[in-house]
Amino acid sequence: MIAATVDQERLETFVGKAVEDFAATVSSALVVIGDKLGLYKALAANGPQTPAELAALTGTDERYLHPWLLNQAAGGYVALDAATGRYALPPEQAEALTDEASPYYVLGGFEMVTAMMKAEPRIAEAFGTGAGLPWREHDPAFFRGVERFFRPGYAANLVDRWIPALDGAEGKLRTGATVADLGCGHGVSTIIMAQAYPNSRFFGFDTHAPSIARARELAAEAGVADRIVFAVGSFTDFPGGDYDLIAYFDCLHHMGDPVAATRHAFQALKPDGHLLIVEPMAGNTDEENLNPVGRVYAGASVLCCTADCLASGGTALGAIAPEWQLREVVLAGGFSRFQRAAETPFNRVFEARP
């Protein structure tokens, strides 16, 4: 075998990138710590602080806090004023790190990803066995992170952009429709719809009983518990029929038998009903996924989505399933029409009709 010639400059560039990834990986845990301890919120509310001042303000140990601040400043999450030795949270970072109502809020993603990474030993073993890892067996922090990660995007787009993009669905919801939210998790998407369409009735189904319990709590807090029924149920046997709208929010790609799932949805819909499918943004070729969003979703597919599919069936769409594959699944389930209705940098939104 002839050894390949190593380009020294390219080698050093790659090693530099690997060091950046080391820094990003270890920093993810520190972001979660900053979230848990309220460090970002303290900086946002009180202005620039020295490590000693912030430690006194937050009841933390300066010996931990000082390197935490250095790490955050090196990553651009906080700003250091070298003249005063004080650290501050710029307004843009403050919105992304403290404002849970902002569509730019990112802390849920860090909580979700760091929890997901705890599955690494089982996933490494599964590479050899082909076994799956059910959703329910992830670290408990994962489910809370999923709720916080998806909430901003749904709040910003679901009512204002995605439902209006469906052919005639919004009018039905305003008048009074029956809606099933499948794989509802903590019920964020269900609650957003119930708040926007008070004349409609909503049912949220998920296989994870603790998530259903949390969804009921959140619905009560939001004042919409009278319009939502949350229950444990699977994609292929959830109860009810004559739904005007059935929705899959970022979950169709988790199903071990997505054709059986869409077939059951087809049977449960009214003849003029709508199937709403929100999926992660992905290209139709591998090359189209060679970007930061594709990198995130491909990694999540390995650690979570594909593993969940293999735990419940043989099909593994995963988070980077191309549009043509989703179309094939939906049409095989009995639907006659399938189209992309909307998109964001992070999501593709599809509508299917019987």
RAGI-V333634 format. One record per run of one state. SS is the DSSP state (h for helix, s for strand, l for the rest). FROM is the first residue (numbers start at 0). LEN is the number of residues. If there is no record, write none. Layout:
SS:FROM:LEN  SS:FROM:LEN
This chain:
l:0:7  h:7:29  l:36:2  h:38:8  l:46:2  s:48:1  l:49:1  h:50:8  l:58:3  h:61:13  l:74:4  s:78:3  l:81:4  s:85:3  l:88:2  h:90:8  l:98:8  h:106:23  l:129:5  h:134:3  l:137:2  h:139:23  l:162:6  h:168:7  l:175:2  s:177:5  l:182:5  h:187:9  l:196:4  s:200:6  l:206:2  h:208:14  l:222:2  h:224:3  s:227:5  l:232:10  s:242:7  l:249:2  h:251:3  l:254:3  h:257:11  s:268:12  l:280:6  h:286:3  l:289:2  h:291:21  l:312:10  h:322:10  l:332:4  s:336:7  l:343:3  s:346:7  l:353:1
